[in-house]
Amino acid sequence: MSRGRTVRSLPWLASVVAILALASLVPGPLGVPGARGTNAGYGSLSGSIAGPVNVGLSGNASYVVNATGGPAVAANGTEVGVYSYNASVAGTNTSTVLFSPSGGSMPNGTVTLSLKAGNVSQQLTLYVLVTSELNSTNATTNLSYTVNVVVPYRFVATVVAGAGGTVSPFDLTVLLDGAPVGQISVGTLASGTHYPVVFNYVDPNLSPGWHTFTVSLAEEHGLVTFAGGADSISQSFYVAGPAPNYELWYVAGFGLFVGVVFLYFTQVAATRRGRTKK
């Protein structure tokens, strides 16, 4: 009897095997190997923001946003979907601050955003919401980055073109205490033109004391000078040191006061003991 039941079940098993085999060849949800437009095995979405931590008043800076993972990337690392972002900025006063573009796509999971720091010294927080998407599946992550808007050290001068004709564009190298820290680009100058130049420098780690910017026009061979006729100009500025730590003085003063009081009462007690013995 048991052998008969086993024989009768074979056609049913054969049908199931046949259906599963056909399903594996059909594109779509039932046929996993042939499925299209899905990425069920995607990794977690992560990202980063990179750029200057300190920006001068009314200064400009660029920030690179990178993203990886999420539904937009297959298990083998191939990008099969799309990345997008939304950017915003927060601070005490953002009326003159611009963080742009405010949104868009991220080809290959990267985008460069621009910050106009505004004219208020403050701490800004840059926010970027990144989305990794494939068809109707998506994942998001919130990125943030803190930026300090500070008063920069400034070099300001006026370049004057000579009477010999038009001067082609050139760059000025700015030295700080003898070391190059940046350049100033000067456009085409017509004969006799006065051209103001400004260089902003931000470095919160400058040591206390005097520092000097120096810019030279010697390489322009007399075609231009600074206002007043000099071909080199230096400007110094002072960096204040940290505020004195009065706490140590308070502790030392209190200790001295306690010592004086102790000696006083010790002397008074000794005097009284001497009188008692008499």
Beta strands, then each sheet from edge to edge (+ up, - down):
strand 1: 46-50
strand 2: 54-56
strand 3: 60-68
strand 4: 82-90
strand 5: 98-100
strand 6: 103-105
strand 7: 110-116
strand 8: 122-134
strand 9: 137-150
strand 10: 153-161
strand 11: 170-176
strand 12: 179-186
strand 13: 194-201
strand 14: 209-216
strand 15: 224-226
strand 16: 232-239
sheet 1: 1+ 3- 7+ 5-
sheet 2: 2+ 9+ 8- 4+ 6-
sheet 3: 13+ 10- 15+
sheet 4: 12+ 11- 14+ 16-
end
